[in-house]
Amino acid sequence: MKIVPDTSIIIDQMLSKLIEENFENAEVLIPEAVQSEIENHANKRKDIGYNGIEELKKLRILADEGHITLKYVGRRPQLDEVSLARGGEIDAMIRDIARKYNATLITSDRLQSQIAEAQGIDTYFYQKEAPKIVKTELERYFLDDVSSIHLRENTVPMAKRGKPGEIELIELDYVPLRYNDLDRITNELLAQTQLRQDAFIEIEKKGVKVIQFGNLRITIAKRPFADGFEITAIKPVNRLDLIDYNVSDKLLKRLSDDAKGILVAGSPGAGKSTFAQALAEYYHYDLEKIVKTMENPRDLNLDDNITQYAPLEGSMEDTADILLLVRPDFTLFDEVRKTRDFEIYSDMRLAGVGMIGIVHATRAIDAIQRFLGRLELGVIPSVIDTTIYIEDGEIKSVYSIELTVKVPTGMIEADLARPVIEIKDLQTDALLYEIYTYGEQTIVMNVNKKHDDENKDKSSVDKIVTKVIRNEIYRIVPNVAVEISLLSNNRALVEIDPEYAGTIIGKNGKTIEKIEERAGISIEVQDLEVKEIEDKKIIPVSISGNYISLNFRKEDIGASYDIIVEGEYLFTATVGKKANIRLKRNIEMGEIIIKAMKKDEPVYARLRSDDYY
């Protein structure tokens, strides 16, 4: 008797058993297409591929022992035919083999069986025993207060239990799990996933699977993605209502009336998702809004009235396109992480959809700053108007975001007025941060930052103003010796090498006026007191690879020196731990030093200290 198995009966590992029971001494003709499809699965690190290879090995053993005759027949399919396997190309090739050799087709695929019978091919359909839905071994690890299970080969099973802010890691057993244990748990999960309506494979890539299994999100990782076999299962512990968070009347009013672009921020495990779920259900039930979600993976524990969407064919952008057609009142986006996520969130908000975005951040302001550079500054308040920061499962702070035109805090001149994003504490209405542009810089100013009067650091504005003045001066006189200090919020002092003071002031003060205009501050120019050029010393210079090294003595480590070449000040630097100052040879200053060396001109260093300036 001749039999032709298809791929399904091989990967189900049932052909070897059927041979022992029903097809002893049969001539088994395995189409090359079957082996090719199994090999393709194995190359993609799919378990069904490995299962199929194991079954082929068993058939080889049966042939070597004389129980069957084993042959591989037909042609190996082309790459494009393998890629079209889901469309039935491989199944058609297998049926052609059965017809050509007048053999019985053995399959556990009902559709394959029905088509073969319709084509007049003798067919043996193996009806797999219908598995039952059972509580899996992994699910039995979960107790009432367990939020996640962590299984890894050669280690004991671990779990996290408790509520946000009070999480502890515990051992569930003293016996380490082996590879076979995790393989057994995985196979059971995959089998049950095919049966349960609330279970599906969310992501399947080389070395990793993500399964949504009821309210569990299960990640299965193997080599080469991970360095070992690992299963992680996460379950939402709490399902809370908004009232459980002691929401203030002011926040509740804002959520009800004004908030349309909301960020829920916090560190991992802080309780962001739990709060976002409560917020989504508040909008649905209390405010009677239509709420949808965008999730990757889809694992929020929400009421059945709220539809949860995953990436459409792997694209969250396509999901957003569908949602814009559905037009929900609010969409919960879990989580906003990559640049394209921020763009999708923004596009949907600007299209009029209320948005709730979950964002990883260690501070509330960090969540807002993640939009900087991704959106035009003036657009940000139209996209996000409220940020809620969650810590240890509680609302830690709430910020409102608004756009105004004003002179930024710390500046005085009226002509410095500009668009400013004000970030305020919602509860107290206290101004906390300002975001604005100054020149080409984007400034995030903490307006409440306290400074130690005895050791007062420059504010961000002071640093930017100083940098603008210095860049303008260097543009006119490159690398001139100059010191800049702020006398007040509207006045700066520039001390410059006397040789170049006139150049900086310009004819009738025109040059300094332009610098003042660009810096937005009044400038006083004074001569810089410097030691005479004779108080300098020659420094040995060496070149190694792409770097130039100015070599000092050990006692010079930590001291700052002016570097002088051919009587001209070049730059100032501090001697490093290796008693040298290094710079790249291909930058302008490096090229000047190399030219001087070629002309046998020495490089001088002049000690820079408080006595000189």
Phi and psi in degrees as a GROMACS rama.xvg file:
@    title "Ramachandran Plot"
@    xaxis  label "Phi"
@    yaxis  label "Psi"
@TYPE xy
-104.78  133.825  LYS-2
-129.985  145.049  ILE-3
-122.816  109.284  VAL-4
-81.803  146.77  PRO-5
-98.9094  -178.425  ASP-6
-64.0967  -37.8127  THR-7
-61.3122  -43.6182  SER-8
-71.0489  -27.0369  ILE-9
-73.4505  -50.3578  ILE-10
-71.0563  -21.1669  ILE-11
-78.3874  -6.64582  ASP-12
58.4401  40.006  GLN-13
-109.94  -15.0867  MET-14
-64.723  -42.3421  LEU-15
-60.2416  -36.9431  SER-16
-71.4882  -40.3568  LYS-17
-64.02  -36.6711  LEU-18
-62.0882  -44.9583  ILE-19
-64.0836  -30.8535  GLU-20
-92.8331  -38.2084  GLU-21
-128.464  -20.2539  ASN-22
-126.732  40.2572  PHE-23
-59.9982  137.113  GLU-24
68.1025  16.5443  ASN-25
-75.2575  157.034  ALA-26
-93.6909  109.829  GLU-27
-94.3381  116.966  VAL-28
-107.449  107.309  LEU-29
-96.5067  116.787  ILE-30
-63.9238  140.186  PRO-31
-57.3325  -27.3761  GLU-32
-63.7003  -35.4059  ALA-33
-65.4782  -49.0009  VAL-34
-61.5041  -38.9967  GLN-35
-64.2946  -41.5419  SER-36
-67.1762  -40.1065  GLU-37
-64.3466  -43.1958  ILE-38
-62.5891  -38.031  GLU-39
-62.5505  -42.7369  ASN-40
-62.6727  -42.7516  HIS-41
-65.4675  -39.7011  ALA-42
-62.0391  -26.8638  ASN-43
-89.6994  10.2506  LYS-44
61.1035  33.6632  ARG-45
-91.9387  140.128  LYS-46
-61.1287  -34.8173  ASP-47
-63.7897  -29.1281  ILE-48
-66.3111  -45.7782  GLY-49
-65.7698  -37.5464  TYR-50
-61.0641  -42.3499  ASN-51
-63.8762  -40.0917  GLY-52
-63.2641  -41.4509  ILE-53
-61.9829  -39.1195  GLU-54
-67.6063  -38.9444  GLU-55
-62.9358  -35.5935  LEU-56
-64.3286  -40.9097  LYS-57
-62.9665  -39.4281  LYS-58
-64.643  -36.6862  LEU-59
-63.8065  -39.9043  ARG-60
-64.181  -43.9201  ILE-61
-60.5983  -38.1708  LEU-62
-68.0098  -42.8918  ALA-63
-63.9327  -29.6297  ASP-64
-86.0393  -1.9248  GLU-65
86.6257  11.2074  GLY-66
-79.8248  -26.0121  HIS-67
-144.107  166.181  ILE-68
-105.775  128.835  THR-69
-118.172  127.477  LEU-70
-138.285  146.824  LYS-71
-104.189  126.404  TYR-72
-129.642  168.052  VAL-73
81.9884  -177.225  GLY-74
-102.39  155.862  ARG-75
-78.5539  130.058  ARG-76
-67.9327  154.15  PRO-77
-72.9989  163.132  GLN-78
-58.3092  -40.8176  LEU-79
-67.5548  -29.6345  ASP-80
-70.5008  -37.7242  GLU-81
-64.4203  -40.9489  VAL-82
-65.9994  -21.5602  SER-83
-97.6779  18.3393  LEU-84
-57.8354  -38.3096  ALA-85
-65.895  -23.1962  ARG-86
-82.8843  -4.00838  GLY-87
102.254  5.44544  GLY-88
-64.0343  -45.5198  GLU-89
-66.9877  -42.5688  ILE-90
-59.2026  -38.7945  ASP-91
-65.2717  -39.6754  ALA-92
-63.7085  -37.846  MET-93
-67.5656  -41.0556  ILE-94
-64.3434  -36.5704  ARG-95
-62.5955  -38.5537  ASP-96
-63.5099  -45.584  ILE-97
-61.237  -40.3227  ALA-98
-68.2612  -42.5357  ARG-99
-62.2473  -41.2557  LYS-100
-95.6138  7.4477  TYR-101
51.6395  47.7571  ASN-102
-111.265  166.945  ALA-103
-88.2779  128.327  THR-104
-83.3718  125.714  LEU-105
-105.73  122.636  ILE-106
-148.314  154.852  THR-107
-115.674  12.5245  SER-108
-99.0917  112.241  ASP-109
-60.2999  -42.1059  ARG-110
-63.7914  -42.3821  LEU-111
-60.0009  -41.8307  GLN-112
-62.0894  -45.3572  SER-113
-66.4151  -40.9065  GLN-114
-66.7726  -41.951  ILE-115
-60.9342  -44.2298  ALA-116
-63.3616  -38.7332  GLU-117
-64.9367  -27.2585  ALA-118
-89.4809  3.49954  GLN-119
80.8901  20.2463  GLY-120
-91.4057  131.833  ILE-121
-63.0178  125.847  ASP-122
-132.263  138.519  THR-123
-115.078  111.865  TYR-124
-98.2638  121.794  PHE-125
-91.4975  114.038  TYR-126
-83.698  107.553  GLN-127
-66.3224  141.705  LYS-128
-63.0432  125.982  GLU-129
-66.6505  114.654  ALA-130
-69.778  156.669  PRO-131
-103.298  151.186  LYS-132
-75.1357  120.828  ILE-133
-131.543  164.386  VAL-134
-76.8547  122.23  LYS-135
-76.162  164.157  THR-136
-60.7605  -37.7497  GLU-137
-65.9977  -41.9035  LEU-138
-62.431  -29.2923  GLU-139
-70.7978  -15.422  ARG-140
-71.6436  -22.9038  TYR-141
-82.2663  118.93  PHE-142
-96.328  179.788  LEU-143
-60.2341  -38.4077  ASP-144
-104.466  13.4853  ASP-145
-88.0833  128.407  VAL-146
-101.252  -23.5213  SER-147
-156  149.769  SER-148
-117.304  138.033  ILE-149
-129.274  108.562  HIS-150
-116.055  133.582  LEU-151
-146.576  142.173  ARG-152
-60.0218  140.512  GLU-153
68.8317  16.6847  ASN-154
-133.379  161.145  THR-155
-76.1553  150.885  VAL-156
-67.1377  137.059  PRO-157
-122.552  159.217  MET-158
-147.207  151.05  ALA-159
-104.715  134.288  LYS-160
-137.521  158.585  ARG-161
113.045  179.957  GLY-162
-103.849  162.945  LYS-163
-50.6603  131.17  PRO-164
93.81  -16.1362  GLY-165
-135.215  41.4942  GLU-166
-85.3206  137.937  ILE-167
-131.161  148.299  GLU-168
-99.1503  125.582  LEU-169
-127.115  156.369  ILE-170
-90.2498  135.141  GLU-171
-93.7385  -18.579  LEU-172
-158.61  160.71  ASP-173
-98.1945  -5.09972  TYR-174
-96.7397  122.696  VAL-175
-64.94  146.571  PRO-176
-84.544  143.913  LEU-177
-105.216  170.607  ARG-178
-54.6619  -44.4167  TYR-179
-63.0905  -33.0074  ASN-180
-64.527  -46.554  ASP-181
-67.7591  -33.6579  LEU-182
-65.526  -40.4215  ASP-183
-64.0926  -45.2472  ARG-184
-62.39  -41.8159  ILE-185
-63.8636  -46.3654  THR-186
-62.0578  -38.0119  ASN-187
-65.9154  -41.5914  GLU-188
-61.8285  -44.6433  LEU-189
-64.4123  -39.3947  LEU-190
-65.544  -41.9881  ALA-191
-71.8446  -28.5831  GLN-192
-61.9946  -34.8203  THR-193
-71.2792  -20.661  GLN-194
-96.0511  -34.4351  LEU-195
-87.2849  137.88  ARG-196
-71.1395  -26.2515  GLN-197
-98.0504  19.7955  ASP-198
-130.142  140.79  ALA-199
-162.747  157.539  PHE-200
-85.1624  115.751  ILE-201
-81.5341  -44.9979  GLU-202
-136.085  134.486  ILE-203
-139.252  109.442  GLU-204
-134.915  175.634  LYS-205
-59.5984  112.862  LYS-206
88.8255  0.814171  GLY-207
-151.613  142.229  VAL-208
-131.936  140.974  LYS-209
-119.599  121.165  VAL-210
-117.608  129.925  ILE-211
-92.3869  114.055  GLN-212
-123.245  91.4115  PHE-213
64.0077  -125.962  GLY-214
-95.8192  12.5756  ASN-215
-99.4332  138.056  LEU-216
-107  116.158  ARG-217
-113.659  126.307  ILE-218
-113.402  123.43  THR-219
-112.417  117.944  ILE-220
-120.369  137.235  ALA-221
-136.34  173.432  LYS-222
-65.8511  143.516  ARG-223
-91.211  -3.06191  PRO-224
-65.5553  -45.0919  PHE-225
-113.832  165.326  ALA-226
-85.166  2.93057  ASP-227
-168.378  172.731  GLY-228
-76.5637  126.882  PHE-229
-146.41  140.173  GLU-230
-126.746  126.613  ILE-231
-123.403  126.075  THR-232
-123.765  129.933  ALA-233
-121.774  134.213  ILE-234
-128.812  134.042  LYS-235
-65.8498  123.735  PRO-236
-77.2179  -46.0593  VAL-237
-113.553  146.027  ASN-238
-125.704  103.058  ARG-239
-107.54  159.643  LEU-240
-96.3215  160.296  ASP-241
-59.2521  -31.4665  LEU-242
-65.2379  -23.9548  ILE-243
-68.8573  -13.4506  ASP-244
-95.9285  7.55623  TYR-245
51.6261  49.1662  ASN-246
-66.8639  131.15  VAL-247
-69.4033  158.656  SER-248
-61.4142  -35.8237  ASP-249
-66.9435  -41.9905  LYS-250
-67.6243  -41.3657  LEU-251
-61.7475  -39.2221  LEU-252
-66.4224  -40.4051  LYS-253
-65.7191  -43.4511  ARG-254
-61.6468  -35.3795  LEU-255
-78.782  -35.7689  SER-256
-108.837  -41.1336  ASP-257
-113.774  -38.1567  ASP-258
-68.7352  122.885  ALA-259
-128.912  -21.8669  LYS-260
-123.178  96.698  GLY-261
-111.786  134.724  ILE-262
-111.254  129.912  LEU-263
-106.454  109.541  VAL-264
-115.051  158.99  ALA-265
163.58  168.29  GLY-266
-79.1648  164.658  SER-267
-57.7564  133.011  PRO-268
82.9715  4.52777  GLY-269
-77.5734  -17.9176  ALA-270
107.369  21.4697  GLY-271
-61.3051  -49.4288  LYS-272
-64.2867  -39.2696  SER-273
-62.3879  -42.8859  THR-274
-67.1808  -42.5879  PHE-275
-60.9222  -37.7616  ALA-276
-62.9199  -44.1199  GLN-277
-62.6389  -38.6026  ALA-278
-66.6268  -42.57  LEU-279
-61.7852  -42.4431  ALA-280
-72.2496  -28.8631  GLU-281
-63.8089  -44.7268  TYR-282
-63.1957  -37.3617  TYR-283
-73.4168  -51.7668  HIS-284
-85.2363  -44.6466  TYR-285
-81.7786  -38.4573  ASP-286
-102.742  -1.80802  LEU-287
55.8561  49.0956  GLU-288
-103.911  151.508  LYS-289
-83.6275  121.742  ILE-290
-122.537  132.465  VAL-291
-124.519  170.012  LYS-292
-130.593  155.849  THR-293
-122.729  117.048  MET-294
-137.66  144.797  GLU-295
-149.074  98.5172  ASN-296
-79.4515  170.479  PRO-297
-86.9355  97.2086  ARG-298
-139.456  9.22666  ASP-299
-70.9271  145.214  LEU-300
-97.0909  88.2504  ASN-301
-117.911  161.414  LEU-302
-61.6491  152.376  ASP-303
-63.6478  -20.244  ASP-304
-74.3237  -13.0229  ASN-305
-103.936  114.906  ILE-306
-78.5076  133.376  THR-307
-108.801  124.733  GLN-308
-108.27  142.054  TYR-309
-103.752  174.128  ALA-310
-58.0184  130.334  PRO-311
-80.9377  114.515  LEU-312
51.8728  39.9369  GLU-313
83.2724  1.75158  GLY-314
-119.425  116.324  SER-315
-70.9762  -24.7419  MET-316
-63.4819  -40.7215  GLU-317
-67.3772  -35.8811  ASP-318
-61.1619  -42.7797  THR-319
-61.2249  -38.1728  ALA-320
-61.1541  -41.0184  ASP-321
-66.2998  -42.5363  ILE-322
-63.3661  -33.707  LEU-323
-67.0268  -25.7192  LEU-324
-78.3907  -36.6001  LEU-325
-71.4092  -33.2398  VAL-326
58.3573  60.9433  ARG-327
-71.1714  161.271  PRO-328
-72.4311  -39.1114  ASP-329
-138.094  143.825  PHE-330
-124.684  128.954  THR-331
-94.7907  119.142  LEU-332
-106.805  111.58  PHE-333
-124.144  110.536  ASP-334
-123.134  158.621  GLU-335
-88.4912  108.532  VAL-336
-131.473  -52.857  ARG-337
-88.4143  164.804  LYS-338
-55.4509  -42.462  THR-339
-64.9665  -31.7148  ARG-340
-63.4837  -43.8619  ASP-341
-62.7662  -37.8701  PHE-342
-67.56  -41.3187  GLU-343
-64.8134  -45.5786  ILE-344
-54.9756  -47.3645  TYR-345
-65.7074  -44.1377  SER-346
-59.7627  -43.3641  ASP-347
-68.4741  -39.6334  MET-348
-64.9334  -44.2872  ARG-349
-68.2391  -19.6529  LEU-350
-82.73  -2.71688  ALA-351
104.734  0.969403  GLY-352
-86.4207  130.534  VAL-353
-65.8293  135.49  GLY-354
-124.856  139.598  MET-355
-122.979  111.603  ILE-356
-109.249  133.902  GLY-357
-95.5765  124.75  ILE-358
-132.631  133.658  VAL-359
-75.399  127.758  HIS-360
-162.305  148.067  ALA-361
-92.1233  -13.0472  THR-362
-141.318  156.32  ARG-363
-61.9912  -39.6942  ALA-364
-65.3675  -29.7015  ILE-365
-63.9726  -35.4128  ASP-366
-63.1853  -39.2454  ALA-367
-70.6951  -40.7616  ILE-368
-63.6361  -22.5273  GLN-369
-67.0572  -15.4206  ARG-370
-85.8328  -17.3324  PHE-371
-65.3054  135.704  LEU-372
85.437  -19.2724  GLY-373
-96.6  -22.3074  ARG-374
-133.574  155.141  LEU-375
-61.2524  141.184  GLU-376
-57.5498  -42.0199  LEU-377
-68.7413  -16.864  GLY-378
-86.098  -23.628  VAL-379
-54.6969  -47.1665  ILE-380
-63.828  -20.5467  PRO-381
-78.3918  -18.4465  SER-382
-98.0017  -44.6492  VAL-383
-125.119  126.787  ILE-384
-118.406  -13.68  ASP-385
-145.092  131.462  THR-386
-121.998  125.925  THR-387
-113.367  119.139  ILE-388
-100.97  126.084  TYR-389
-106.883  133.19  ILE-390
-141.996  128.661  GLU-391
52.9729  39.0933  ASP-392
76.4138  9.37238  GLY-393
-127.532  158.917  GLU-394
-75.6158  113.76  ILE-395
-88.5503  -41.5253  LYS-396
-158.145  155.802  SER-397
-134.066  126.114  VAL-398
-111.467  141.614  TYR-399
-103.343  146.386  SER-400
-123.704  122.706  ILE-401
-138.46  154.349  GLU-402
-107.467  133.555  LEU-403
-142.045  170.461  THR-404
-115.333  122.053  VAL-405
-163.371  171.604  LYS-406
-81.5771  122.376  VAL-407
-56.457  149.63  PRO-408
-56.4044  133.687  THR-409
97.5579  -12.3745  GLY-410
-108.192  155.43  MET-411
-120.123  -43.2093  ILE-412
-57.6821  132.136  GLU-413
-63.63  -29.7942  ALA-414
-77.2084  3.23205  ASP-415
-92.9396  3.30172  LEU-416
-60.1194  141.796  ALA-417
-160.854  167.486  ARG-418
-64.0218  130.377  PRO-419
-131.741  130.288  VAL-420
-86.4619  119.355  ILE-421
-98.2657  127.975  GLU-422
-113.028  116.342  ILE-423
-118.637  155.233  LYS-424
-72.4721  121.341  ASP-425
-61.9627  -38.4639  LEU-426
-71.3396  -44.0239  GLN-427
-100.641  -11.6295  THR-428
64.3469  17.788  ASP-429
-76.9778  135.616  ALA-430
-74.4186  124.34  LEU-431
-107.566  -45.5176  LEU-432
-137.444  153.533  TYR-433
-127.948  139.563  GLU-434
-123.674  127.052  ILE-435
-158.758  170.086  TYR-436
-101.359  143.429  THR-437
-136.406  108.829  TYR-438
64.9888  -124.95  GLY-439
-99.3017  4.86725  GLU-440
-96.8402  146.344  GLN-441
-103.022  120.935  THR-442
-102.652  130.938  ILE-443
-112.491  102.759  VAL-444
-101.054  122.027  MET-445
-84.5493  99.9161  ASN-446
-74.2409  -14.3914  VAL-447
-102.404  7.88805  ASN-448
-65.5587  128.44  LYS-449
-87.8939  139.96  LYS-450
-114.667  142.309  HIS-451
-73.5401  118.524  ASP-452
-59.7195  -29.0705  ASP-453
-83.3491  -19.5876  GLU-454
-141.621  65.5841  ASN-455
-83.3013  120.559  LYS-456
-83.9675  156.335  ASP-457
-66.9778  140.381  LYS-458
-73.0728  169.595  SER-459
-60.3768  -39.5423  SER-460
-63.6242  -45.2052  VAL-461
-56.5272  -43.9668  ASP-462
-64.7541  -41.2379  LYS-463
-67.3268  -44.1466  ILE-464
-59.3825  -46.5404  VAL-465
-59.2912  -42.1672  THR-466
-65.4292  -41.053  LYS-467
-62.6779  -45.5456  VAL-468
-61.4553  -45.0938  ILE-469
-62.7025  -42.8151  ARG-470
-64.151  -39.2827  ASN-471
-65.0209  -40.5742  GLU-472
-67.0446  -43.7591  ILE-473
-65.5001  -27.6407  TYR-474
-67.1585  -31.3297  ARG-475
-87.2778  -46.5001  ILE-476
-129.78  92.3655  VAL-477
-56.7259  133.285  PRO-478
59.4794  26.0203  ASN-479
-69.7246  148.01  VAL-480
-70.3192  119.946  ALA-481
-150.442  144.346  VAL-482
-124.503  135.926  GLU-483
-125.713  131.221  ILE-484
-140.051  149.093  SER-485
-95.3618  121.841  LEU-486
-82.5739  -29.3705  LEU-487
-162.32  -173.841  SER-488
-68.7431  -15.9803  ASN-489
-128.775  17.9348  ASN-490
-148.574  134.671  ARG-491
-125.584  151.949  ALA-492
-112.034  126.445  LEU-493
-113.367  116.709  VAL-494
-104.759  120.964  GLU-495
-133.619  153.261  ILE-496
-47.9671  123.287  ASP-497
-52.3419  -29.076  PRO-498
-62.6271  -26.0235  GLU-499
-114.511  4.4468  TYR-500
-59.7742  -43.8802  ALA-501
-62.337  -37.7966  GLY-502
-62.9903  -40.6309  THR-503
-70.5947  -37.193  ILE-504
-71.5904  -42.4056  ILE-505
79.2159  170.431  GLY-506
-67.2353  126.353  LYS-507
55.2278  24.9589  ASN-508
73.9999  16.2422  GLY-509
-66.6558  -40.1381  LYS-510
-66.4546  -46.6197  THR-511
-66.7636  -30.6631  ILE-512
-62.945  -40.373  GLU-513
-65.0502  -39.42  LYS-514
-64.6871  -41.6905  ILE-515
-61.7258  -40.2433  GLU-516
-64.3822  -42.2028  GLU-517
-73.1706  -33.0329  ARG-518
-86.818  -16.9044  ALA-519
70.9363  32.6523  GLY-520
-154.768  149.512  ILE-521
-77.9592  140.589  SER-522
-124.703  130.79  ILE-523
-105.111  132.459  GLU-524
-109.25  130.419  VAL-525
-133.057  159.669  GLN-526
-72.9003  140.593  ASP-527
-88.8654  127.475  LEU-528
-81.4069  121.267  GLU-529
-131.246  155.006  VAL-530
-72.9956  156.953  LYS-531
-64.2954  155.137  GLU-532
-62.4926  -20.9949  ILE-533
-68.6991  -21.5079  GLU-534
-82.6253  43.9246  ASP-535
-125.589  164.088  LYS-536
-132.206  154.089  LYS-537
-77.4938  135.649  ILE-538
-112.899  127.99  ILE-539
-61.9185  139.553  PRO-540
-122.639  135.625  VAL-541
-132.941  154.042  SER-542
-121.586  129.865  ILE-543
-136.519  112.688  SER-544
62.8499  -123.372  GLY-545
-94.5161  9.27302  ASN-546
-121.527  147.338  TYR-547
-106.125  135.789  ILE-548
-119.338  123.776  SER-549
-95.7639  116.512  LEU-550
-100.929  122.363  ASN-551
-111.152  -176.582  PHE-552
-90.0167  161.403  ARG-553
-60.9921  -35.2864  LYS-554
-69.1612  -11.1778  GLU-555
-87.0535  -7.54821  ASP-556
-57.0768  130.196  ILE-557
90.4008  -10.5522  GLY-558
-87.1364  150.734  ALA-559
-100.102  136.368  SER-560
-129.922  141.717  TYR-561
-82.9778  132.171  ASP-562
-99.208  127.841  ILE-563
-124.457  130.174  ILE-564
-129.331  127.449  VAL-565
51.2962  42.496  GLU-566
77.8506  0.620327  GLY-567
-111.366  135.134  GLU-568
-64.1068  133.065  TYR-569
-108.317  -55.524  LEU-570
-165.862  171.861  PHE-571
-120.338  137.487  THR-572
-150.919  163.248  ALA-573
-102.712  136.941  THR-574
-69.01  128.129  VAL-575
-80.0146  -177.949  GLY-576
-64.133  -22.2163  LYS-577
-96.1073  19.7856  LYS-578
59.2702  39.4987  ALA-579
-148.633  166.308  ASN-580
-119.427  122.038  ILE-581
-110.616  143.425  ARG-582
-149.294  154.697  LEU-583
-71.2799  141.874  LYS-584
-75.1955  -19.048  ARG-585
-92.8635  4.13058  ASN-586
-90.2299  167.71  ILE-587
-57.3835  -45.4528  GLU-588
-65.335  -36.0335  MET-589
-65.3633  -40.4383  GLY-590
-65.3083  -36.0558  GLU-591
-64.1666  -42.1238  ILE-592
-65.6121  -41.8983  ILE-593
-63.2632  -42.3308  ILE-594
-61.0304  -40.5402  LYS-595
-64.1333  -39.6886  ALA-596
-64.1495  -39.5048  MET-597
-65.3731  -29.2059  LYS-598
-91.3311  7.17786  LYS-599
63.0109  29.0249  ASP-600
-88.4814  134.454  GLU-601
-74.2739  158.546  PRO-602
-105.341  125.471  VAL-603
-103.324  154.738  TYR-604
-129.469  136.844  ALA-605
-122.9  122.806  ARG-606
-60.3929  133.354  LEU-607
-107.039  117.41  ARG-608
-145.027  174.387  SER-609
-62.8452  -20.8718  ASP-610
-70.5482  -21.8045  ASP-611
-93.7582  -23.8224  TYR-612
